[in-house]
Structure formats: structure tokens, C-alpha cells
Amino acid sequence: MTGQVRTVDGRVAGRRGQATRQKLLDCLSEMLSSSPYRDVKVIDVARRAGTSPATFYQYFPDVEGAVLELAEEMARESAGLTELAADRSWVGKAGRQTAEELVDGFLDFWRRHDAILRVVDLGAAEGDKRFYKIRMKVLNSVTGSLTGAVKDLQAKGRVDKDVSPAAVAGSLVMMLSAVASHQKGFTTWGVKQAELRPNLALLVHLGITGKKPAR
């Protein structure tokens, strides 16, 4: 957390206040991992953090406000996903490595932030523009880089000119996000994690280059 942290009424929080606020966010994050978003109450978050509802309301207007703060923190961290696809080679063995590292990084990010991402997806699906913007910020961190990769391959004559870079990139990122959010579900189809990642990397490489990755 960077910059000044303010209370709901605009006061700058001191070191102890910042620590209390962060503890409330940490406890809320833990609760979202085991409880439906709609079931989480202010009194329960405060009790878990060892403080009172009055203290909670000093820093957040309600549970939704605190959830949005967690979502914004997660979205800021998603900027690191850009490095997985930006200025990377998609040719030869290097292309295979790029696809594998992109898939690994994307799935790992989703696993670490699974609880808050589920809430963001729910809010976006319900038409809440705040959650929709956060979701798109996360996805755009990769979409832009992949769009640029396809354009670069087109300029070098490696990808057909009729291919729409933005459509391909957007489709691949939506595929990644859908798979990432249902990683546990693949086990019901008899798919192991060790099998999921390389096959997903194969699809990404095929989508970007039109070719199977080199061995």
C-alpha cells in the first residue's frame, strides 16, 4: 500500500490506523475464500480482526467498499502480467517458452487471487461498472501485449494479414481467464494440472502463431 491512507471522513490515518485497516482487509480476504460474498457481514469481519464495527466504518463505508479496495489492489498487481507477454519472442523454442510462462503466470495469478476475482466476476456479470472496469484492467494487462505480438508477426510475414490481432488476443485471454477460474473443475473430467498447463500453452501458441510450438 502506497501513499496516504485516509479514513472515511477524510482524516489521514496514522501508522496504527493503517495497520488496523490492512488487518481488516486481510481478514475480509480470508473470509471471502470460505464464505459467499453476500454472507460476509461487517460485524464478522471486525470480530475476526479483533476490533469493532465502529472501527471498520472508520475506514470503509460497507463490506462492498472494502471488497472494492481489495479488488483495486489485485488489479494493480495484475500489471505484472504484462511482462509475461510484452516484448517476448514467439519464434522457435523461445516461442514455446513464452507460451508456457504466460500460461503458468496467468493460472498462478488467478489461483492466488481466486476469492476476490470470483467477486469481481460476479459484480461485472451483474452490470456493476466498477467491477467491470477492474476486470477489464486485469485482462487488458495481457490483451494489449498479445495484440502487439500478433501485429509484429504479421509485419514479418509469419501470420496471415486477414487475422485480426485484437480478436485473436481477446479470445485467447478470455479463454485463459475462463480456464483459470475453473481450474479445480478440470479434475472432474479427469484432467490433471500437469496436463492442463502444457495443453493450454499449446492452444495459446497456436492462436498467436498459427503453428505448433517447436520442440
Residue frames as a rotation matrix with the C-alpha (Angstrom) as fourth column:
MET 1
0.582 0.813 0.000 0.00
0.813 -0.582 0.000 0.00
0.000 0.000 -1.000 0.00
THR 2
-0.562 -0.813 0.153 1.47
0.821 -0.570 -0.016 3.34
0.101 0.117 0.988 -1.03
GLY 3
-0.475 0.338 0.813 0.57
0.064 -0.908 0.415 6.97
0.878 0.249 0.410 -0.44
GLN 4
-0.838 0.210 0.503 -1.58
-0.545 -0.371 -0.752 8.41
0.029 -0.905 0.425 2.33
VAL 5
-0.613 0.693 -0.379 -4.37
0.575 0.721 0.387 6.30
0.542 0.019 -0.840 3.77
ARG 6
-0.785 0.394 0.477 -7.44
-0.513 -0.846 -0.147 8.24
0.346 -0.360 0.866 4.76
THR 7
-0.770 0.627 0.115 -10.45
0.303 0.519 -0.800 7.41
-0.561 -0.581 -0.589 6.88
VAL 8
-0.197 0.794 0.575 -13.98
0.979 0.132 0.153 7.69
0.045 0.594 -0.804 5.53
ASP 9
0.756 0.527 -0.389 -14.27
0.577 -0.817 0.013 11.24
-0.311 -0.234 -0.921 6.87
GLY 10
0.830 -0.398 0.392 -11.04
0.129 -0.545 -0.828 12.33
0.543 0.738 -0.401 5.15
ARG 11
0.717 -0.607 0.342 -8.54
-0.626 -0.346 0.699 12.19
-0.306 -0.715 -0.628 8.02
VAL 12
0.162 -0.762 -0.627 -5.06
-0.647 0.398 -0.651 10.83
0.745 0.511 -0.429 7.31
ALA 13
0.966 0.218 -0.143 -4.60
-0.063 0.726 0.685 7.53
0.253 -0.652 0.715 9.15
GLY 14
0.304 -0.887 0.349 -1.52
-0.941 -0.222 0.256 7.11
-0.150 -0.406 -0.902 11.31
ARG 15
-0.584 -0.641 -0.498 0.69
-0.708 0.702 -0.073 4.04
0.396 0.310 -0.864 11.36
ARG 16
-0.859 0.305 0.412 -1.54
-0.099 0.691 -0.716 2.21
-0.503 -0.656 -0.563 13.81
GLY 17
0.122 0.961 -0.247 -4.63
-0.492 -0.158 -0.856 3.12
-0.862 0.226 0.453 11.83
GLN 18
0.064 -0.180 -0.982 -3.03
-0.986 0.142 -0.090 1.88
0.156 0.973 -0.168 8.62
ALA 19
-0.894 -0.441 -0.080 -2.17
-0.414 0.881 -0.230 -1.40
0.172 -0.172 -0.970 10.29
THR 20
-0.519 0.788 0.330 -5.75
-0.113 0.320 -0.941 -1.79
-0.847 -0.526 -0.077 11.54
ARG 21
0.301 0.629 -0.717 -7.15
-0.786 -0.263 -0.560 -1.02
-0.541 0.732 0.415 8.10
GLN 22
-0.281 -0.500 -0.819 -4.85
-0.874 0.486 0.003 -3.57
0.397 0.717 -0.574 6.48
LYS 23
-0.952 -0.033 0.304 -5.78
-0.197 0.827 -0.527 -6.21
-0.234 -0.562 -0.794 9.06
LEU 24
-0.061 0.998 0.021 -9.45
-0.358 -0.002 -0.934 -5.65
-0.932 -0.064 0.357 8.25
LEU 25
0.318 0.113 -0.941 -8.70
-0.947 -0.016 -0.322 -6.14
-0.052 0.994 0.101 4.55
ASP 26
-0.684 -0.652 -0.327 -6.65
-0.651 0.748 -0.128 -9.27
0.328 0.125 -0.936 5.25
CYS 27
-0.758 0.463 0.459 -9.43
-0.108 0.606 -0.788 -10.77
-0.644 -0.647 -0.409 7.36
LEU 28
0.268 0.877 -0.398 -12.02
-0.608 -0.167 -0.777 -9.92
-0.748 0.450 0.488 4.72
SER 29
-0.046 -0.385 -0.922 -9.87
-0.966 0.254 -0.058 -11.58
0.256 0.887 -0.384 2.07
GLU 30
-0.944 -0.316 0.096 -9.63
-0.329 0.882 -0.336 -14.74
0.021 -0.349 -0.937 4.19
MET 31
-0.400 0.874 0.276 -13.40
-0.161 0.230 -0.960 -14.79
-0.902 -0.429 0.049 4.72
LEU 32
0.291 0.499 -0.816 -14.10
-0.875 -0.207 -0.438 -14.44
-0.388 0.841 0.376 1.01
SER 33
-0.571 -0.606 -0.554 -12.08
-0.768 0.633 0.098 -17.61
0.291 0.481 -0.827 0.47
SER 34
-0.976 0.160 -0.147 -14.53
0.203 0.914 -0.353 -19.66
0.078 -0.374 -0.924 2.54
SER 35
-0.322 0.905 -0.278 -17.81
0.487 -0.094 -0.868 -17.71
-0.812 -0.415 -0.410 2.55
PRO 36
0.044 0.424 0.905 -20.12
0.980 -0.196 0.044 -16.38
0.196 0.884 -0.424 -0.18
TYR 37
-0.788 -0.427 0.444 -19.61
0.407 -0.902 -0.146 -12.65
0.462 0.066 0.884 -0.73
ARG 38
-0.125 0.844 0.521 -23.23
-0.222 -0.536 0.814 -11.83
0.967 -0.014 0.255 0.16
ASP 39
0.634 0.400 -0.661 -22.93
0.451 0.504 0.737 -13.62
0.628 -0.766 0.139 3.51
VAL 40
-0.375 -0.860 -0.347 -19.97
0.846 -0.164 -0.507 -11.60
0.379 -0.484 0.789 4.79
LYS 41
0.729 0.672 0.129 -21.07
0.514 -0.662 0.546 -9.02
0.452 -0.332 -0.828 7.38
VAL 42
0.241 -0.625 0.742 -19.22
-0.341 -0.771 -0.539 -6.06
0.909 -0.123 -0.399 8.87
ILE 43
0.596 0.033 0.802 -19.57
-0.803 0.009 0.596 -7.40
0.012 -0.999 0.032 12.41
ASP 44
0.945 -0.238 0.224 -17.98
0.219 0.970 0.107 -10.71
-0.243 -0.052 0.969 11.36
VAL 45
0.455 -0.814 0.360 -15.01
0.433 -0.151 -0.889 -9.02
0.778 0.560 0.284 9.66
ALA 46
0.249 -0.322 0.913 -14.48
-0.631 -0.769 -0.099 -6.75
0.734 -0.552 -0.395 12.68
ARG 47
0.814 0.098 0.572 -14.70
-0.535 0.508 0.675 -9.64
-0.225 -0.856 0.466 15.13
ARG 48
0.846 -0.520 0.119 -12.19
0.528 0.785 -0.323 -11.66
0.075 0.336 0.939 13.12
ALA 49
0.192 -0.788 0.585 -9.82
0.291 -0.523 -0.801 -8.68
0.937 0.324 0.129 13.08
GLY 50
-0.214 -0.241 -0.947 -10.19
0.958 0.140 -0.252 -8.25
0.193 -0.960 0.201 16.84
THR 51
-0.997 -0.065 -0.052 -11.84
0.073 -0.982 -0.173 -4.85
-0.040 -0.176 0.984 16.60
SER 52
-0.356 0.923 -0.148 -15.32
0.304 -0.035 -0.952 -3.32
-0.884 -0.384 -0.268 16.43
PRO 53
0.154 0.510 0.847 -17.79
0.983 0.011 -0.185 -2.49
-0.104 0.860 -0.499 13.63
ALA 54
0.895 0.167 -0.413 -17.31
0.196 -0.980 0.028 1.18
-0.400 -0.106 -0.910 14.52
THR 55
-0.009 -0.976 -0.216 -13.62
-0.211 -0.209 0.955 0.85
-0.977 0.054 -0.204 13.71
PHE 56
-0.352 -0.047 0.935 -14.46
0.779 0.538 0.321 -0.88
-0.518 0.841 -0.153 10.41
TYR 57
0.561 0.717 0.413 -16.69
0.827 -0.468 -0.310 2.05
-0.029 0.516 -0.856 9.43
GLN 58
0.497 -0.494 -0.714 -13.84
-0.030 -0.832 0.555 4.47
-0.867 -0.254 -0.428 10.07
TYR 59
-0.506 -0.854 -0.124 -12.06
-0.252 0.009 0.968 3.03
-0.825 0.521 -0.220 7.02
PHE 60
-0.970 0.210 0.124 -14.79
0.200 0.394 0.897 1.62
0.140 0.895 -0.425 4.79
PRO 61
-0.557 0.820 0.129 -18.41
-0.815 -0.570 0.105 2.63
0.159 -0.046 0.986 4.12
ASP 62
0.595 0.710 0.377 -19.51
-0.734 0.671 -0.105 -1.02
-0.327 -0.214 0.920 3.98
VAL 63
0.238 -0.490 0.838 -18.31
0.101 0.871 0.481 -4.50
-0.966 -0.030 0.257 3.04
GLU 64
0.751 0.106 0.652 -18.64
0.640 0.127 -0.758 -3.71
-0.164 0.986 0.027 -0.66
GLY 65
0.891 -0.444 0.094 -16.36
-0.412 -0.878 -0.243 -0.70
0.190 0.178 -0.966 -0.25
ALA 66
0.236 -0.822 0.518 -13.71
-0.665 0.252 0.703 -2.88
-0.709 -0.510 -0.487 1.38
VAL 67
0.376 -0.034 0.926 -14.12
0.468 0.869 -0.158 -5.53
-0.800 0.493 0.343 -1.33
LEU 68
0.953 -0.004 0.302 -13.57
0.266 -0.464 -0.845 -2.87
0.144 0.886 -0.441 -3.99
GLU 69
0.589 -0.797 0.133 -10.35
-0.792 -0.536 0.292 -1.85
-0.162 -0.277 -0.947 -2.24
LEU 70
0.082 -0.523 0.849 -9.13
-0.153 0.835 0.529 -5.46
-0.985 -0.173 -0.012 -2.33
ALA 71
0.626 0.244 0.740 -10.10
0.634 0.393 -0.666 -5.65
-0.454 0.887 0.091 -6.00
GLU 72
0.953 -0.303 0.008 -8.20
-0.256 -0.818 -0.515 -2.45
0.163 0.489 -0.857 -6.81
GLU 73
0.256 -0.894 0.367 -5.08
-0.759 0.049 0.650 -3.79
-0.599 -0.445 -0.666 -5.06
MET 74
0.155 -0.122 0.980 -5.38
0.307 0.949 0.069 -7.01
-0.939 0.290 0.184 -7.05
ALA 75
0.885 0.247 0.396 -5.80
0.447 -0.205 -0.871 -5.06
-0.133 0.947 -0.292 -10.30
ARG 76
0.715 -0.693 -0.094 -2.67
-0.694 -0.720 0.025 -3.04
-0.085 0.048 -0.995 -9.58
GLU 77
-0.020 -0.732 0.681 -0.73
-0.443 0.617 0.650 -6.25
-0.896 -0.289 -0.336 -9.06
SER 78
0.565 0.327 0.757 -2.05
0.430 0.666 -0.609 -7.57
-0.704 0.670 0.236 -12.38
ALA 79
0.805 -0.345 -0.484 0.19
-0.565 -0.694 -0.446 -5.05
-0.182 0.632 -0.753 -14.16
GLY 80
-0.149 -0.918 0.368 2.94
-0.701 0.361 0.616 -7.62
-0.698 -0.166 -0.697 -13.64
LEU 81
0.307 0.342 0.888 1.13
0.309 0.847 -0.433 -9.95
-0.900 0.407 0.155 -16.07
THR 82
0.898 0.029 -0.438 2.12
-0.353 -0.546 -0.760 -7.60
-0.261 0.837 -0.480 -18.89
GLU 83
0.024 -0.998 -0.066 5.73
-0.930 -0.046 0.364 -8.78
-0.366 0.053 -0.929 -18.59
LEU 84
-0.105 -0.017 0.994 4.66
-0.050 0.999 0.012 -12.31
-0.993 -0.048 -0.105 -19.44
ALA 85
0.420 0.382 0.823 3.75
0.753 0.359 -0.551 -11.32
-0.506 0.851 -0.137 -22.99
ALA 86
0.945 -0.032 -0.325 5.34
-0.153 -0.923 -0.353 -7.95
-0.289 0.384 -0.877 -23.76
ASP 87
0.400 -0.838 -0.370 8.43
-0.911 -0.318 -0.263 -7.90
0.103 0.442 -0.891 -26.00
ARG 88
0.011 -0.342 0.940 8.71
-0.398 0.861 0.318 -11.70
-0.917 -0.377 -0.127 -25.95
SER 89
-0.681 -0.317 -0.660 9.70
-0.730 0.221 0.647 -13.93
-0.059 0.922 -0.382 -28.86
TRP 90
0.351 0.823 0.446 7.11
-0.606 0.563 -0.562 -16.25
-0.714 -0.073 0.696 -30.40
VAL 91
0.547 -0.262 -0.795 9.58
-0.735 0.306 -0.606 -17.93
0.402 0.915 -0.025 -32.75
GLY 92
-0.165 -0.692 -0.703 11.16
-0.273 0.717 -0.641 -21.37
0.948 0.086 -0.307 -32.29
LYS 93
-0.218 -0.003 -0.976 11.85
0.750 0.639 -0.169 -22.74
0.624 -0.769 -0.137 -28.82
ALA 94
-0.986 -0.141 -0.086 11.65
0.165 -0.784 -0.598 -19.23
0.017 -0.604 0.797 -27.39
GLY 95
-0.478 0.878 0.043 8.03
-0.650 -0.386 0.655 -19.07
0.592 0.285 0.754 -28.56
ARG 96
0.086 0.453 -0.887 7.24
0.282 0.843 0.458 -22.28
0.955 -0.290 -0.056 -26.76
GLN 97
-0.595 -0.396 -0.700 8.77
0.771 -0.035 -0.636 -20.89
0.227 -0.918 0.326 -23.57
THR 98
-0.930 0.289 0.225 6.79
-0.304 -0.952 -0.033 -17.65
0.205 -0.099 0.974 -23.93
ALA 99
-0.078 0.964 -0.256 3.51
-0.459 0.193 0.867 -19.55
0.885 0.185 0.428 -24.21
GLU 100
0.042 0.046 -0.998 4.34
0.618 0.784 0.062 -21.78
0.785 -0.619 0.005 -21.25
GLU 101
-0.811 -0.414 -0.414 5.41
0.579 -0.457 -0.675 -18.90
0.090 -0.787 0.610 -19.00
LEU 102
-0.724 0.630 0.281 2.32
-0.521 -0.767 0.376 -16.89
0.452 0.126 0.883 -19.94
VAL 103
0.184 0.821 -0.540 0.03
-0.139 0.566 0.813 -19.78
0.973 -0.075 0.218 -19.03
ASP 104
-0.179 -0.329 -0.927 1.90
0.816 0.477 -0.327 -20.54
0.549 -0.815 0.183 -15.81
GLY 105
-0.965 -0.259 -0.042 1.87
0.243 -0.822 -0.516 -16.89
0.099 -0.508 0.856 -14.73
PHE 106
-0.495 0.852 0.171 -1.78
-0.583 -0.472 0.661 -16.39
0.644 0.228 0.731 -15.60
LEU 107
0.268 0.610 -0.745 -3.00
0.149 0.738 0.658 -19.52
0.952 -0.288 0.107 -13.80
ASP 108
-0.408 -0.505 -0.761 -0.84
0.832 0.138 -0.537 -18.76
0.377 -0.852 0.364 -10.76
PHE 109
-0.953 0.102 0.285 -2.17
-0.163 -0.966 -0.199 -15.20
0.255 -0.236 0.938 -10.56
TRP 110
-0.108 0.993 -0.053 -5.75
-0.545 -0.014 0.839 -16.46
0.832 0.120 0.542 -10.71
ARG 111
0.159 0.127 -0.979 -5.10
0.542 0.817 0.194 -19.07
0.825 -0.562 0.061 -8.05
ARG 112
-0.755 -0.525 -0.393 -3.57
0.617 -0.363 -0.698 -16.50
0.224 -0.770 0.598 -5.66
HIS 113
-0.912 0.401 -0.089 -6.49
-0.359 -0.883 -0.301 -14.10
-0.199 -0.243 0.949 -6.12
ASP 114
-0.801 0.589 -0.109 -9.26
0.393 0.653 0.648 -16.61
0.452 0.476 -0.754 -6.70
ALA 115
-0.320 0.728 -0.606 -11.56
0.891 0.015 -0.453 -15.31
-0.321 -0.685 -0.654 -3.95
ILE 116
-0.247 0.214 -0.945 -11.58
0.020 -0.974 -0.226 -11.66
-0.969 -0.075 0.236 -4.96
LEU 117
-0.922 -0.101 -0.373 -11.66
-0.363 -0.106 0.926 -12.49
-0.133 0.989 0.061 -8.69
ARG 118
-0.666 0.746 -0.029 -14.84
0.719 0.651 0.242 -14.51
0.199 0.140 -0.970 -8.13
VAL 119
-0.019 0.645 -0.764 -16.44
0.670 -0.559 -0.488 -11.46
-0.742 -0.522 -0.421 -6.52
VAL 120
-0.537 -0.256 -0.804 -15.22
-0.334 -0.810 0.481 -9.21
-0.774 0.527 0.350 -9.35
ASP 121
-0.983 0.183 -0.025 -16.68
0.062 0.454 0.889 -11.59
0.174 0.872 -0.458 -11.94
LEU 122
-0.341 0.904 -0.259 -19.98
0.932 0.289 -0.220 -11.68
-0.124 -0.316 -0.940 -10.06
GLY 123
-0.052 0.295 -0.954 -20.17
0.295 -0.908 -0.297 -7.88
-0.954 -0.297 -0.039 -9.86
ALA 124
-0.780 -0.302 -0.547 -19.25
-0.410 -0.414 0.813 -7.48
-0.473 0.858 0.200 -13.53
ALA 125
-0.874 0.479 0.079 -21.86
0.425 0.678 0.600 -10.06
0.234 0.558 -0.796 -14.56
GLU 126
-0.081 0.873 -0.482 -24.49
0.928 -0.110 -0.355 -8.15
-0.362 -0.476 -0.801 -12.58
GLY 127
0.399 0.243 0.884 -23.67
0.748 -0.644 -0.160 -4.98
0.530 0.725 -0.439 -14.51
ASP 128
0.806 -0.193 -0.559 -21.70
0.329 -0.640 0.695 -3.14
-0.492 -0.744 -0.452 -11.83
LYS 129
0.872 -0.437 0.223 -19.42
0.040 -0.389 -0.920 -0.84
0.488 0.811 -0.322 -13.85
ARG 130
0.485 -0.724 0.491 -16.89
-0.873 -0.361 0.329 -0.57
-0.061 -0.588 -0.807 -11.02
PHE 131
0.244 -0.368 0.897 -16.25
-0.216 0.881 0.420 -4.30
-0.945 -0.296 0.136 -11.01
TYR 132
0.862 0.110 0.494 -16.40
0.432 0.350 -0.831 -4.45
-0.265 0.930 0.255 -14.81
LYS 133
0.799 -0.594 0.096 -13.63
-0.455 -0.701 -0.549 -1.83
0.394 0.395 -0.830 -15.10
ILE 134
0.203 -0.730 0.653 -11.46
-0.844 0.208 0.495 -3.74
-0.497 -0.651 -0.573 -12.64
ARG 135
0.470 0.026 0.882 -11.99
0.181 0.976 -0.125 -7.00
-0.864 0.218 0.454 -14.54
MET 136
0.942 -0.088 0.323 -11.07
0.313 -0.113 -0.943 -5.36
0.120 0.990 -0.079 -17.84
LYS 137
0.606 -0.774 0.184 -7.99
-0.791 -0.612 0.028 -3.78
0.091 -0.163 -0.982 -16.27
VAL 138
0.145 -0.524 0.840 -6.75
-0.441 0.725 0.528 -7.24
-0.886 -0.447 -0.126 -15.30
LEU 139
0.530 0.134 0.837 -7.49
0.532 0.717 -0.451 -8.74
-0.660 0.685 0.309 -18.71
ASN 140
0.990 -0.127 0.065 -6.08
-0.033 -0.646 -0.762 -5.76
0.139 0.753 -0.644 -20.61
SER 141
0.457 -0.874 0.163 -2.72
-0.660 -0.211 0.721 -6.28
-0.596 -0.438 -0.674 -18.92
VAL 142
-0.314 -0.530 0.788 -2.24
0.135 0.796 0.590 -9.26
-0.940 0.292 -0.179 -21.24
THR 143
0.524 0.652 0.547 -4.55
0.616 0.153 -0.773 -8.49
-0.588 0.742 -0.321 -24.17
GLY 144
0.868 -0.197 -0.457 -2.59
-0.371 -0.868 -0.331 -5.46
-0.331 0.457 -0.826 -25.32
SER 145
-0.105 -0.989 0.100 0.71
-0.708 0.145 0.691 -7.32
-0.698 0.001 -0.716 -25.32
LEU 146
-0.291 0.051 0.955 -0.71
0.380 0.923 0.066 -10.29
-0.878 0.382 -0.288 -27.24
THR 147
0.816 0.576 0.050 -2.31
0.320 -0.378 -0.869 -7.95
-0.481 0.725 -0.493 -29.77
GLY 148
0.555 -0.694 -0.459 1.09
-0.743 -0.662 0.102 -6.39
-0.374 0.284 -0.883 -30.33
ALA 149
-0.333 -0.697 0.635 2.69
-0.316 0.717 0.622 -9.83
-0.889 0.006 -0.459 -30.71
VAL 150
0.208 0.496 0.843 0.28
0.662 0.563 -0.495 -10.82
-0.720 0.661 -0.211 -33.50
LYS 151
0.953 0.140 -0.269 0.80
-0.061 -0.780 -0.623 -7.49
-0.297 0.610 -0.735 -35.26
ASP 152
0.169 -0.977 -0.134 4.56
-0.785 -0.215 0.581 -7.97
-0.596 0.007 -0.803 -35.09
LEU 153
-0.381 -0.256 0.888 4.31
0.152 0.930 0.334 -11.47
-0.912 0.262 -0.316 -36.56
GLN 154
0.637 0.661 0.395 2.08
0.558 -0.043 -0.829 -10.13
-0.531 0.749 -0.396 -39.33
ALA 155
0.777 -0.390 -0.494 4.62
-0.513 -0.847 -0.139 -7.43
-0.364 0.362 -0.858 -40.17
LYS 156
-0.288 -0.947 0.144 7.25
-0.725 0.314 0.613 -10.16
-0.626 0.073 -0.777 -40.53
GLY 157
-0.135 0.328 -0.935 5.01
-0.909 0.334 0.249 -12.27
0.394 0.883 0.253 -42.76
ARG 158
-0.952 -0.286 -0.105 4.63
-0.214 0.874 -0.436 -15.05
0.217 -0.393 -0.894 -40.19
VAL 159
-0.524 0.852 0.023 0.87
0.431 0.288 -0.855 -14.58
-0.735 -0.438 -0.518 -39.63
ASP 160
-0.355 0.468 0.809 -1.82
0.914 -0.008 0.406 -14.08
0.197 0.884 -0.424 -42.30
LYS 161
-0.976 -0.066 0.207 -2.84
0.059 -0.997 -0.040 -10.46
0.209 -0.027 0.978 -42.85
ASP 162
-0.231 0.972 0.040 -6.52
-0.148 -0.075 0.986 -11.41
0.962 0.222 0.161 -42.64
VAL 163
-0.097 0.133 -0.986 -6.14
0.870 0.493 -0.019 -12.30
0.483 -0.860 -0.164 -38.95
SER 164
0.514 0.314 0.798 -7.48
-0.105 -0.901 0.422 -9.68
0.851 -0.300 -0.430 -36.53
PRO 165
-0.525 -0.830 -0.188 -4.81
0.112 0.151 -0.982 -9.22
0.844 -0.537 0.014 -33.82
ALA 166
-0.652 0.312 0.692 -7.25
-0.735 -0.486 -0.473 -7.77
0.189 -0.816 0.546 -31.29
ALA 167
0.448 0.880 -0.155 -9.84
-0.829 0.474 0.297 -10.52
0.335 -0.005 0.942 -31.88
VAL 168
0.299 -0.432 -0.851 -7.25
0.109 0.901 -0.419 -13.29
0.948 0.032 0.316 -31.51
ALA 169
-0.740 -0.659 0.133 -5.67
-0.014 -0.182 -0.983 -11.73
0.672 -0.730 0.125 -28.41
GLY 170
-0.391 0.677 0.624 -9.03
-0.905 -0.405 -0.129 -11.03
0.165 -0.615 0.771 -26.78
SER 171
0.588 0.635 -0.500 -10.28
-0.580 0.763 0.287 -14.55
0.564 0.121 0.817 -27.45
LEU 172
-0.017 -0.694 -0.720 -7.15
0.249 0.694 -0.675 -16.13
0.968 -0.190 0.161 -26.03
VAL 173
-0.853 -0.305 0.424 -7.26
-0.273 -0.430 -0.860 -14.01
0.445 -0.849 0.284 -22.87
MET 174
0.031 0.933 0.358 -10.94
-0.984 -0.035 0.175 -14.80
0.175 -0.358 0.917 -22.33
MET 175
0.546 0.078 -0.834 -10.08
-0.163 0.987 -0.014 -18.49
0.822 0.143 0.552 -22.74
LEU 176
-0.480 -0.832 -0.276 -7.28
0.204 0.201 -0.958 -18.17
0.853 -0.517 0.074 -20.20
SER 177
-0.702 0.250 0.667 -9.49
-0.671 -0.547 -0.501 -16.39
0.240 -0.799 0.551 -17.68
ALA 178
0.406 0.907 -0.112 -12.28
-0.835 0.418 0.359 -18.96
0.373 -0.052 0.926 -18.07
VAL 179
0.362 -0.367 -0.857 -9.88
0.163 0.930 -0.329 -21.88
0.918 -0.021 0.397 -17.61
ALA 180
-0.672 -0.720 0.175 -8.10
0.005 -0.240 -0.971 -20.14
0.741 -0.651 0.164 -14.73
SER 181
-0.443 0.571 0.691 -11.35
-0.878 -0.434 -0.204 -19.56
0.183 -0.697 0.694 -12.85
HIS 182
0.700 0.711 0.067 -12.34
-0.713 0.690 0.124 -23.22
0.042 -0.135 0.990 -13.19
GLN 183
-0.240 -0.913 -0.329 -9.00
-0.838 0.366 -0.405 -24.94
0.490 0.178 -0.853 -12.57
LYS 184
-0.663 0.004 0.748 -10.42
-0.573 0.641 -0.511 -27.24
-0.482 -0.768 -0.423 -9.92
GLY 185
0.355 0.934 0.026 -13.29
-0.658 0.270 -0.703 -28.24
-0.664 0.233 0.711 -12.19
PHE 186
0.166 -0.353 -0.921 -10.97
-0.917 0.289 -0.276 -29.91
0.364 0.890 -0.275 -14.67
THR 187
-0.798 -0.486 0.356 -10.31
-0.594 0.733 -0.331 -32.72
-0.100 -0.476 -0.874 -12.22
THR 188
-0.029 0.870 0.491 -13.94
-0.423 0.435 -0.795 -33.85
-0.906 -0.230 0.355 -12.62
TRP 189
0.807 0.237 -0.541 -13.09
-0.585 0.196 -0.787 -34.54
-0.080 0.951 0.297 -16.28
GLY 190
0.820 -0.527 0.226 -10.00
0.455 0.838 0.302 -36.50
-0.348 -0.145 0.926 -15.29
VAL 191
0.561 -0.633 0.533 -7.64
0.280 -0.461 -0.842 -33.68
0.779 0.622 -0.082 -16.32
LYS 192
0.415 -0.521 -0.746 -4.60
0.886 0.047 0.461 -33.25
-0.205 -0.852 0.481 -14.08
GLN 193
0.814 -0.165 -0.558 -2.91
-0.090 -0.983 0.159 -29.89
-0.574 -0.079 -0.815 -13.52
ALA 194
-0.207 -0.972 0.111 0.25
-0.085 0.131 0.988 -31.36
-0.975 0.195 -0.110 -15.04
GLU 195
-0.404 0.151 0.902 -1.73
0.851 0.425 0.309 -31.97
-0.337 0.893 -0.300 -18.24
LEU 196
0.617 0.780 -0.106 -3.72
0.707 -0.608 -0.362 -28.75
-0.347 0.149 -0.926 -18.25
ARG 197
0.431 -0.466 -0.773 -0.84
-0.102 -0.876 0.471 -26.28
-0.897 -0.124 -0.425 -18.42
PRO 198
-0.652 -0.754 0.083 1.10
0.022 0.091 0.996 -27.68
-0.758 0.651 -0.042 -21.41
ASN 199
-0.394 0.575 0.717 -2.06
0.910 0.354 0.216 -28.19
-0.130 0.738 -0.663 -23.44
LEU 200
0.690 0.594 -0.414 -3.25
0.560 -0.800 -0.214 -24.68
-0.458 -0.084 -0.885 -22.67
ALA 201
0.007 -0.791 -0.612 0.17
-0.204 -0.600 0.774 -23.37
-0.979 0.120 -0.166 -23.72
LEU 202
-0.697 -0.195 0.690 -0.23
0.542 0.486 0.685 -25.30
-0.469 0.852 -0.234 -26.99
LEU 203
0.249 0.894 0.372 -3.55
0.964 -0.189 -0.189 -23.55
-0.098 0.406 -0.909 -27.68
VAL 204
0.653 -0.069 -0.754 -2.06
0.126 -0.972 0.198 -20.14
-0.747 -0.224 -0.626 -26.89
HIS 205
-0.419 -0.898 -0.136 0.91
-0.082 -0.112 0.990 -20.73
-0.904 0.427 -0.026 -29.19
LEU 206
-0.519 0.331 0.788 -1.37
0.826 0.433 0.361 -21.96
-0.222 0.838 -0.498 -31.98
GLY 207
0.542 0.830 -0.133 -3.59
0.786 -0.556 -0.268 -18.92
-0.296 0.041 -0.954 -31.53
ILE 208
0.489 -0.425 -0.762 -0.76
-0.131 -0.899 0.417 -16.41
-0.862 -0.104 -0.496 -31.72
THR 209
-0.421 -0.847 -0.326 1.41
-0.523 -0.067 0.850 -18.01
-0.741 0.528 -0.415 -34.40
GLY 210
0.504 0.655 -0.562 -0.88
-0.856 0.293 -0.426 -20.44
-0.114 0.696 0.709 -36.20
LYS 211
0.122 -0.577 -0.808 1.73
-0.429 0.703 -0.567 -23.13
0.895 0.416 -0.161 -35.63
LYS 212
0.897 0.064 -0.438 2.54
0.309 0.617 0.723 -25.80
0.316 -0.784 0.534 -33.08
PRO 213
0.735 -0.657 0.168 5.41
-0.642 -0.594 0.485 -24.84
-0.219 -0.465 -0.858 -30.77
ALA 214
0.253 -0.757 -0.602 8.90
-0.535 0.409 -0.739 -26.10
0.806 0.509 -0.302 -31.60
ARG 215
0.988 0.031 -0.153 10.36
0.097 0.645 0.758 -28.90
0.123 -0.764 0.634 -29.51
